[in-house]
Amino acid sequence: SKAVLKAIADGLILSNVPVYSHLIGFIGTNGKKLNFNLFKKFKLYFFRKLKIFFMTHKKY
């Protein structure tokens, strides 16, 4: 948190990440490979767009 506050004090701004990252790696606890399926990515994208819509329009 100190690094974030220093960056803001230096004039940098925080911005939202527009897309979900695609990570390829391994879980550190048990060494299993991380796997992402297309349905999960589509679901996260859809619900993110839906949440942004409802938050900006305030019609709920």
KEDREN-776885 format. One line per 2 residues: number of its first residue (from 1); their letters; for each residue x, y, z of N, C-alpha, C. Coordinates in steps of 0.2 Angstrom, whole numbers, plus 5000, padded with zeros to 4 digits. Atoms other than C-alpha are relative to their C-alpha. Example, Ala and Ser with C-alpha at 12.3 -4.5 7.8 and 13.67 -1.06 7.14 Angstrom:
<atoms>
1	AS	5004 4994 5000 5062 4978 5039 5004 5006 5000 | 4996 4994 4999 5068 4995 5036 4996 5005 5003
</atoms>
This chain:
<atoms>
1	SK	5004 4994 5000 5000 5000 5000 5004 5006 5000 | 4995 4994 5000 5015 5012 5003 5002 5001 4993
3	AV	4998 4999 5007 5020 5009 4985 4995 5004 4996 | 5005 4997 5003 5003 5014 4979 4999 5007 5001
5	LK	5000 4993 4998 5002 5029 4989 5005 5005 4997 | 4995 4996 5003 5019 5035 4983 4999 5001 4993
7	AI	5002 4999 5007 5014 5032 4965 4995 5005 4999 | 5005 4995 5001 4999 5042 4967 5002 5007 5002
9	AD	4997 4994 4998 5009 5056 4976 5004 5002 4994 | 4995 4998 5005 5021 5056 4961 4996 5002 4994
11	GL	5004 4998 5006 5006 5059 4949 4998 4995 4996 | 5003 5005 5004 5002 5042 4943 4993 4999 5002
13	IL	5007 5001 4998 4984 5036 4942 4999 4993 5000 | 5003 5007 5000 4975 5020 4946 4995 4999 4994
15	SN	5005 5001 5005 4966 5012 4931 4997 4993 5001 | 5002 5007 5000 4955 4997 4930 5003 4996 4994
17	VP	4998 5005 5005 4961 4982 4920 4994 4998 4995 | 5005 5001 5005 4950 4981 4904 4998 4993 4999
19	VY	5002 5007 5002 4951 4962 4902 5003 4996 5006 | 4997 5005 4995 4955 4947 4913 5006 4997 4997
21	SH	4994 5002 5002 4972 4941 4912 5000 4992 4999 | 5000 5008 5001 4976 4923 4905 5007 4998 5003
23	LI	4994 5002 4997 4988 4915 4916 5002 4993 4999 | 4998 5006 5001 4998 4900 4912 5005 4998 5005
25	GF	4995 5002 4995 5007 4892 4927 4998 4994 5004 | 5001 5006 4996 5006 4880 4941 4998 5003 5007
27	IG	5002 4998 4993 4998 4881 4959 5006 4998 5004 | 4994 5001 4996 5012 4883 4971 5000 4994 5006
29	TN	5001 5004 4994 5005 4872 4985 5001 4992 4998 | 4999 5007 5002 5003 4855 4975 5003 4999 4993
31	GK	4997 5001 5007 5011 4858 4958 4995 4999 4995 | 5005 5001 5005 4995 4856 4948 5000 5006 4995
33	KL	5000 4995 5005 4994 4865 4932 4993 5004 5000 | 5006 4996 5001 4982 4880 4931 4996 4999 4994
35	NF	5004 5001 5007 4968 4877 4918 4994 5005 5000 | 5005 4996 5001 4956 4889 4912 4996 4998 4994
37	NL	5004 5002 5005 4941 4885 4901 4997 5006 4997 | 5003 4995 5003 4933 4895 4888 4993 5003 5003
39	FK	5006 4998 4997 4916 4895 4896 5001 5004 5006 | 4999 4996 4994 4923 4902 4912 5002 5007 4998
41	KF	4998 4994 5002 4931 4916 4903 4994 5004 4997 | 5006 4997 5002 4915 4920 4894 4995 5002 5005
43	KL	5004 4998 4994 4905 4920 4910 5003 5006 5004 | 4997 4994 4996 4917 4932 4919 4999 5006 4996
45	YF	5000 4995 5004 4917 4943 4904 4993 5003 5000 | 5007 4998 5000 4898 4943 4903 4997 5003 5006
47	FR	5002 4997 4994 4895 4946 4921 5003 5007 5002 | 4997 4994 4999 4908 4960 4922 4996 5006 4996
49	KL	5004 4995 5004 4899 4969 4907 4993 5002 5004 | 5007 5000 4997 4882 4966 4916 5001 5005 5007
51	KI	4999 4996 4994 4889 4973 4933 5001 5008 4998 | 4999 4993 5002 4896 4989 4924 4994 5003 4998
53	FF	5006 4997 5002 4880 4992 4916 4995 5002 5005 | 5005 4998 4994 4869 4991 4932 5003 5005 5004
55	MT	4997 4995 4996 4882 5001 4941 5000 5007 4997 | 5000 4994 5004 4882 5015 4928 4993 5003 4999
57	HK	5007 4997 5002 4863 5016 4925 4996 5000 5007 | 5004 5000 4994 4857 5013 4943 4993 4999 5000
59	KY	5007 5002 5001 4841 5005 4938 4998 4993 5003 | 5001 5007 4997 4841 4990 4950 4996 5001 5006
</atoms>
